[in-house]
Amino acid sequence: MFAGSSGKGAAVTHRNVFLAKWVGWVSLGESLGFLAPALAQLLAAALWPAATLPLLVLAGFVEGAVLGWFEVHVLRGRLPGVSIRRWVLFTAAAAAGAWTLGLLPSAGSGWQEWPVAAQIAAGTMAGLVLLASIGFAQWIELRHHVPRAWRWIAGSAAAWAAGLGVFMAVATPLWQPGQDLWLSAVIGIWAAVLMAVTMAVVTGLVMVRLLPKT
């Protein structure tokens, strides 16, 4: 009985340690990674407005690569077989795809002529794909290492929905027309840090439920 209790206590401790590491390092990784889109936005606005979309997509790839690198180095403490290269590449590609999807509405106005029902349907579908993109890409690798890894797709989507919700709740009321570019960037980065922490907490809680109970 005592041995069983001790084993359960050790398992809980291991999960708590993993969760703390995940939240800390993934928050840092996403915060650092988000600097790439922030800098790309500043660069495009100051020097090359016509290149805003491709620069942001490229920056999204960098953001995903940084996030993926931080994630996988924590994850390999529990799942040493996870490929660093594949995890980082899949995350980077998915992030670039998510940025592309998110920027498409601003790249053209033709969709505004669609029927309202079509706009709502397309927007809903695009939003779901955007939120699930990183989790789906990472699932391709994760499914080889944990059972029922498909849960990661839903958990990751929920985490990004929560994180983006925090970002918009913080940044939107603070961004004002005619604001200095540097101030807009500072607001965006601060909101991004809060987004990163939110996303890291939710994904961490999901991941500890997926990992083996050891």
C-alpha positions in Angstrom: 0.0 0.0 0.0 2.7 2.5 1.0 4.8 1.5 -2.1 1.8 2.1 -4.3 1.2 5.5 -2.7 4.8 6.4 -3.1 4.8 5.4 -6.7 1.7 7.5 -7.4 3.3 10.5 -5.6 6.4 10.2 -7.6 4.4 10.1 -10.8 2.5 13.2 -9.8 5.8 14.9 -9.0 7.2 14.0 -12.4 4.2 15.4 -14.1 4.3 18.6 -12.1 8.0 19.1 -12.9 7.3 18.5 -16.6 4.4 20.9 -16.6 6.5 23.6 -15.0 9.3 23.1 -17.5 6.9 23.1 -20.4 5.1 26.2 -19.3 8.3 28.1 -18.7 10.2 27.1 -21.8 7.3 27.1 -24.2 6.2 30.6 -23.0 9.7 31.8 -23.6 9.9 30.1 -27.0 6.7 31.5 -28.3 7.5 35.0 -26.9 10.9 35.0 -28.6 9.5 33.5 -31.8 6.8 36.2 -32.0 9.5 38.8 -32.3 10.0 37.6 -35.9 6.5 38.7 -37.1 6.7 41.8 -35.0 10.1 42.8 -36.6 8.8 41.8 -40.0 5.8 44.1 -39.6 8.0 47.0 -38.6 10.4 46.4 -41.5 7.6 46.1 -44.0 5.9 49.2 -42.8 9.1 51.3 -42.8 10.8 50.0 -46.0 8.7 47.7 -48.1 4.9 47.8 -47.6 4.2 45.7 -50.7 6.2 42.8 -49.2 4.2 42.7 -45.9 2.5 39.4 -46.7 5.5 37.3 -47.8 7.6 38.8 -45.0 5.1 37.8 -42.4 4.7 34.3 -43.7 8.5 33.9 -43.6 8.5 35.3 -40.1 5.8 32.9 -39.2 8.0 30.0 -40.3 10.8 31.4 -38.0 8.3 31.8 -35.1 7.2 28.2 -35.5 10.7 26.9 -35.7 11.7 28.7 -32.5 8.5 27.5 -30.7 9.0 23.9 -32.0 12.6 23.9 -30.8 11.7 24.9 -27.3 8.8 22.4 -27.2 10.7 19.4 -28.4 13.6 19.9 -26.1 11.3 19.8 -23.1 9.3 16.9 -24.6 12.3 14.8 -25.2 12.9 14.7 -21.5 9.9 12.3 -21.4 9.8 11.1 -25.0 13.5 10.8 -26.1 12.5 9.2 -29.4 10.7 12.3 -30.7 12.7 13.7 -33.7 13.9 17.2 -33.1 14.2 17.9 -36.8 10.7 16.7 -37.7 9.0 18.4 -34.8 10.7 21.7 -35.6 10.1 21.5 -39.3 6.5 20.5 -39.0 5.8 23.2 -36.4 7.5 25.9 -38.6 5.6 24.8 -41.7 2.3 24.8 -39.9 2.9 28.2 -38.4 3.8 29.6 -41.9 0.6 28.1 -43.2 -1.5 29.6 -40.3 0.0 33.0 -41.0 -0.8 32.6 -44.7 -4.4 31.6 -43.9 -4.8 34.5 -41.4 -3.5 37.1 -43.8 -5.5 36.0 -46.9 -8.6 38.1 -46.1 -6.5 41.3 -46.1 -4.7 40.3 -49.3 -7.9 40.7 -51.4 -11.4 42.1 -51.1 -13.2 39.7 -53.5 -14.5 37.6 -50.6 -16.5 40.6 -49.4 -18.8 40.2 -52.4 -19.7 36.7 -51.3 -23.1 36.0 -49.8 -23.1 36.5 -46.0 -23.7 32.8 -45.4 -20.7 31.9 -47.5 -18.5 34.4 -45.7 -19.5 33.0 -42.4 -19.0 29.4 -43.5 -15.6 30.2 -45.1 -14.4 32.2 -42.1 -15.5 29.5 -39.7 -13.7 26.8 -41.7 -10.6 28.9 -42.1 -10.5 29.6 -38.3 -10.8 26.0 -37.4 -8.0 25.0 -39.8 -5.8 27.8 -38.5 -6.3 26.8 -34.9 -5.7 23.1 -35.6 -2.8 23.5 -38.0 0.1 23.3 -35.5 -1.4 20.6 -33.5 -2.1 18.5 -36.6 1.4 19.0 -37.9 2.9 17.9 -34.6 0.5 15.0 -34.3 2.2 13.5 -37.4 5.3 13.0 -35.2 3.7 12.6 -31.8 1.4 9.7 -32.9 4.5 7.4 -33.1 5.2 8.0 -29.4 2.0 8.2 -27.4 -1.4 6.5 -27.7 -4.4 8.5 -28.8 -2.2 11.3 -29.9 -5.1 12.8 -31.9 -6.2 14.5 -28.6 -3.2 16.8 -29.1 -4.9 18.3 -32.2 -7.9 19.3 -30.2 -5.9 20.4 -27.1 -3.5 22.5 -29.2 -6.4 24.1 -31.0 -8.1 25.0 -27.7 -4.8 26.4 -26.4 -4.3 28.7 -29.5 -7.9 29.8 -29.3 -7.4 30.8 -25.7 -4.0 32.4 -26.4 -5.3 34.4 -29.4 -8.3 35.4 -27.4 -6.0 36.9 -24.7 -3.9 38.6 -27.3 -7.0 40.3 -28.9 -8.5 41.2 -25.5 -5.2 43.0 -24.5 -4.0 44.5 -27.7 -7.2 45.6 -29.5 -8.3 48.2 -27.0 -4.7 49.6 -26.7 -4.0 49.9 -30.4 -5.2 53.3 -31.6 -5.3 55.0 -35.0 -2.3 57.3 -35.6 -0.3 55.6 -32.8 3.5 55.6 -33.0 4.8 52.4 -34.7 7.1 51.6 -31.8 4.2 51.9 -29.3 2.1 49.6 -31.4 4.9 47.1 -31.5 5.4 47.2 -27.7 1.7 46.6 -27.1 1.8 43.7 -29.6 4.8 42.1 -28.0 3.3 42.4 -24.5 0.1 40.9 -25.7 2.1 38.2 -27.4 3.8 37.3 -24.1 0.4 36.9 -22.4 -0.8 34.8 -25.4 2.3 32.6 -25.1 1.8 31.9 -21.4 -1.8 31.1 -21.9 -1.1 28.8 -24.8 1.8 27.1 -22.9 -0.4 26.5 -19.8 -3.2 24.8 -21.8 -0.9 22.8 -24.0 1.1 21.7 -21.0 -2.0 20.5 -19.2 -3.0 18.5 -22.4 0.5 17.1 -22.8 0.8 15.7 -19.3 -2.4 13.7 -19.9 -0.9 12.2 -23.1 2.4 11.2 -21.6 3.0 7.8 -20.0 2.1 7.8 -16.3 5.7 7.3 -15.0 
